[in-house]
Amino acid sequence: MIRIGQKVTIVSKRGKELVIASRRIHAGETCDVRLPVSEMYTGEPIYLPIRVIRAKKPGPRVFLTAAVHGDEVNGTGIIRQFVFERPVALKRGALICVPVVNIFGFETHDRYLPDRRDLNRSFPGSAQGSLASRLARTIMTEVVRQCDYGIDLHSAAEKRTNYPNVRGNLRDPAVRELAEAFGCELLVNGRGPEGSLRRAACDAGCHTIILEAGEIGKIEPAVLKVGVRGVQNVLIHLQMMDGTVNPPLYQTKVFKTTWVRAELGGLLRFHVAPGDLVRAGQPLATNESVFGDARSILISPADGIVLGMTTHPAVKPGEPVCHIARPGKRLSLIRKALAHEGEKSPAARVRDDLATSIAVSPIKSS
């Protein structure tokens, strides 16, 4: 975990001009830029709104992106809260904020683009490719390649929720440092799928992590707090802002996760919630008939932490129910750390908030 006084490894494109959509952003300037990305059927241009904050002193450049999947609006809320609802006092470097990347899906409350392509499988893109490929290329050229670091904000897929976790290639020292500084309890290792923004950004030399938190179609208060705190932590760690990094009660790296899937059709009675610590063999959910008769009990395959869950109780065989993270740190040490938290701690608030989408009840005694 990042500690106060620890050496910070910083790279910087400080010697380069900062130009987005042919607009030069000067040192000490804050401006809103409209980046043209496509055209409507009427021939009118389609723009992405971008806010650029550049300090007077040179330093690292960081991008914040959200709604790469158009229905994942928690990230949009995080950027709005952090940037648009209060002044950001950067003492060096630059912050490039793109609160909505997939403007097409955002307009229709859809994960995908109009051609049904997944933008987060289309990077680095091509200027002569599909709509998704062209949009990806524009983001790479105008935003990513101008930055040293990136934070891409995501939520779970439809009918699921994720306990806040940071994902990135933890074997890359600069990415690992960024992930640790963000301040989530769970750091999940992975380069990202082929065509994902974070993978393409890292390949282009921009060290990038993602936050996975909450559900689609919502701006959840607890997720908002986690995201805003995390962005601020990163900027303080990079010495772009004054302040003190706010660390979590515990932090552990996760190199393996497991999905527990339904074996039978039915309705689920959940026994755990996102963020809960679970033991191997512990019941996660009971699969019942529509009349409440137990058909099977889904159990945890290992000691771990509930990383994500379905929010839809009706399942068919093979459908995902519970995502278990296998932490590198022993659960006994994590429990010891959590024993010191109060009911109003950030970790407790986010667990309680995410659990409102899931009816959790104890397992019925036989």
N, C-alpha and C positions, 0 to 999 in steps of 0.2 A: 504494500500500500504506500502511496505517496505520503511522505512525512514532511513537516515543516523543516526547512533548512536543507532538504535533500537537493542534490544537484539536478538542475533542469536541463534536458537536452533540447535545444531549440534550433530549428532550421528556419530560414527566412528568405523570401523573394524580395527583400527590402530594396534591392537595386533596380527593380523593374517598375515601369509605369503601370498604373492601375487604370485600365480602360475597359468599360463594359458598354455594349451597344453604341460604340463610337463616342461615348461620353467619358472624358478624362476626369477622374476624381483626384483632386489635389490633397496634399497633406493638410490635416486639420478640418477637412470638409465632411459634412454629412449630407447625403442627397438620395433622392428616390429616382430610380432608373426604370424605364419601361423597355424590357428586352423583347424584341419581336421574335416569335417562335413559329408562327404559321399564319394561315389566312382562313377566314370564314368562307362559306359557300358563296357569299355575296362579294367576295374579293376584299373585304375589309380586314385589316391586320389584327392578329391576336398577340397580346403582349403578356409577359410575366412581370408582376411588380417585384422590384428588388430594392432593398434599402442597403446602402453602403455607408459604413462609418469608418472614417480614416483618421487616425491620430496624427498629431503634428510630428511625432517622432517615428522613424522607421521601426519595423519589427515584424513579427509573424503575421501572416494573413490566414484567416479562418473563415470557412463557409458554414452556414447553417442552412439545411434544406429540410423541407417537410412536404407531405402529400405527394411524394413520388407515386404512391398509390392514392388515387383521388379521393377515396372514402376514409383515409386515415388522417383525421383532423386534429388529434391530440397535439401533434407536432406543430401544426399551424398555430394552435393556441399557445404553445410554449414560446414560439418566436414572437408572437404578438405581445405576450405578457412581458417577455424579457426586453424587447426592443421598442415596441410602440407605446407602451404604457408608462415608461419612465425614461429619462435620459441615460444613455450608456456612456460612462466616462472612460474612454480608452486612453491610456497614457502612451501607448505605442502600438504600431501595427495597424491592421484593418480587419473589419468584420463585414462579411458579405452575406446578407440574409435573404433567402428565397422562401417565403412562407408557403407558397403553392408552386410545386414543380409541374405536376400533371394537371394543368388548368382545365383540360378537357374532361377528365374524370371528376374533378372537383365540382364542375358545373352540373354534372348529372348524378352526383353521389355514387360514382362507380369506381371500382378499383382500377379498371383498365382504360385504355384509350378507345376511341370510336371504332378502330379496326380490330378490337379485342386483344391487342397485344399488351403484354406486361412491360411497362416502361422499365421496371427494375430487372429486366432480363435483356435489355436493349443497348446497354452501354458497352463500349464508348460511342457507338453509333456511327452513322455515315451521312454525309451531306447529300448523297444520292439515294438513300434508302427509304424505308417506310416512314410513315408519320412518326412512329415511336423512335425509330432510328435517327431521324433528323432532329427531333426534340432532344434526344440524348446527346447527340453531337454538339448541339448548341450549348447545352449546360456544361459539357466537358470543356469546350473552347472558351466560353465567356466567363465561367465561374471556377470550375475545378482546377484547371491548369494555371490559374492565377494565384492559387492558394497553397499554403504549406500544410494545413490541417483542415479536416472536415468533420462535421457532426451531422449525420443524417437521421432524422426523427421518424420513427415508425410505430404502428400499433399492430395488434394481432390480426389474423385473417378473419373473414366473416364468421360469426357465431363462435368466436373464441375470445379469450382475454389473456394477456401476458402480465406476469409480475415484472416490474421494471428491471431490465437487465441490459447491460452494454455488451455488444458483440464486435469482434474484430480479430485480426490476426495477431494473437498474443505472443507469437514467436518473433514478431517484429518489435524490437525494443521501443521505437518511437510510438507505435500504435498501442503497445502495452502501457506505456507511460500515460498516454492520453486517456485510455480506458480506466486506469486506476484513479487518475485525477478526477474524472467525472463524478465518482462517488456513489455508484450503485453497489449493492451488496454482491450481486452476481456478475461475473465477467465471463462470457461464453466465447470460447475460442472458435474461430472460423474465418476463412478468407472471404466467405460469401459466395453465393451461386455465380456461375458464369453469366456475365452480362449485368451483374448488380452494380449499382453506383459505387458502393464502398470498395468493391474489388477493382473496378476500373480506375477509381481515384488513386488507390494505393499503387497500382501498376504504373500510373502516370507520375508517381513521386509525391502525391499528396496523402499524407497519413490520415486515414479516415476511420471513424468508428460509427456505429449506429446505436440508437436507443430503441429498444422494443418495449412498449408499455401500453397496457390498457386495451380498449376495444375500438372498433371502427365507429364512425359516425358520432363521436362524442368528444367533448373537451372535459375531461374528468379532473376535478379539483386536486386530488392527491397526485395524479400523474403530472399535472401542471407544476406542482411544487417540486417534484423530483426533477423534472426537466429543466426548470429555471435554475434550480440550485446547481444542477450538473453543468450547465453551460457556464454559469458564473464561476464554478470551481475550475473549469478548464482555462478560462481566460485569466484567472488569478494565477494558476499554476504556470501559464506561459508568460507571466509577468506583463500582461497586457492591461490588467486592471489592478488596482490596489484592493487589499482585503486579505482574508484568511480562508484557506480551503476548508470546507465543511465536510469532514469525513463521515462515512457510515459507521454503525456500531461494529460491523464486521465486514470483511470482504474476502471472497474466495474465487479462485479461477475454476472454470468448468470446462473440461475437455471431452466430456461424454454426456449425452442426454438420451433419454429413452421415452418413446411414446407408448402409453398403455392404451390398448384399443378394445372396443367392445367385442365380445365373443358371440353375443346374441342380440336380437332386436328387443327393444323395450324402452321404458322410461327410467332415467337415472335418478337415484337418490344420492346426492353427494355427501361425502363425509369429510372432505378437506376443501380448503380454499387456496387461492394463489398466494404463494409466499410461505405456506406451511412447511414445517420440517416433518418428514415422514420416515418411518423405519421400514426395512425390508419385511414384507409380509403384512404390512398395515393395510386395512381396507381403505380404498379410495372412493369407491362408489358401489352401490348395489343396483343391479339391473332388475327392474320389476316389470310385471305385466301392468296393463292399464288399470287393473283392479287392485294393485298393490302387492301382489304375490311375488316374492323374491325368486328370480330365475338364476342369477349368478352374482358373485361378488368379485369385483376387480380389485386386485391388490398391488401394492408397490413392489417392483422387482428388486429394489435395492434401497439402501439408505439414501436419502436425497432431499431435495427441496422442490416444491411444486412450482415449476417455471411457467406453465401455462395450462389452460383448461378449456374445454368446450363450455359454452354458456347455454347450449341448447340441450335439454334433457332427453329428447327423443333420438335414439340411435339405431343404426343397423349394424350387422356384424362387420367388423373391420374398421369402423369409423373411430377417429381419434377421440380420446376422452381426457387424458391427463398426460402432461409433458413433465417428466421428472429429470431434474438436473442432478448430476452426481458431482458434488463439490470436492475440490482438492483438500479442503479443510475438514477435519472430523466434526460430526454433528454435535458431539459433546462440547467442543470449543465454541461452536456457534450458539448453542443453547446458553452457555455461560455468558457470552457477550450480550445476548438478548435479555438475559435476566436483569440487566441494568437499565433497560429501556422503560420509559413511562408510557402510559396510555396515549399521550399526545406526541410521541416521537414520530418522525417522518415514516419510519418503517411500519409502525403500528397503524398509522393513519392510512397508508396506502393499502395495507392488507385488509383493513376494515372496509375501505372504499370499494375495492375491487370485488370483495365478497358480496356486495349488495346485489350483484347480478346473478348470484348463485345461492340457492337455498341449501344451506349446509345443516345436516342433522346427524345425530349419533346413529351408529349402526344398531339395528333392532336386535335385541337378545333373543336367542332361540329358545 
